[in-house]
Amino acid sequence: MGWSNAQKAQLARACAAANLADQRPLILRQLGDRAVVNGRATSTSPRLTNADFERVMAIVEHYSGGQIQTTDKAGKHLYGYGHWERAAAEGTWRRQRHKIDELAQEVSVRHGWEYAAGVIAKAVGADAAADLDNADERQLARVIDALTQIKHRPPAAATRSKDAPLVEPTR
């Protein structure tokens, strides 16, 4: 996917504001091979994700004392104290929760809401299923796995035994 030009510019402004402009390649190396193109760590790598952007901005924010003095093109201050560190910490959970909502919708279309709720309850237990907003990342990963496995199964009404006729007999 890669980062947008706005994200790349925001990182450059944040590094400059924190006096880390010379350290930007070193910071990008924290992302591993995803940031490396032709042996150089660069923000133009097409493998970089939004989670990578949040992580890099959290690193810059940490070394700038907890607040990045980033501004938009109009000069308006964008983020408050600790914004990127919170975003990086919450990012995975937020993306997992969104994925569960999408998968549950798909499963419910094929099998019904009760079935989707039952899959979630079986994956994490009835108490946790009732309050997924307080589930941890491991529990959410189990729900995603369960819903993904069920998503492509045919609805129960569409299954038939091997001995059933292909066409219902007419009366």
Secondary structure by P-SEA (a helix, b strand, c coil): ccccaaaaaaaaaaaaaaccccaaaaaaaccccccccccccccccccccaaaaaaaaaaaaaaacccccccccccccccccaaaaaaaaaaaaaaaaaaaaaaaaaaaacccaaaaaaaaaaacccccccccccccaaaaaaaaaaaaaaccccccccccccccccccccc
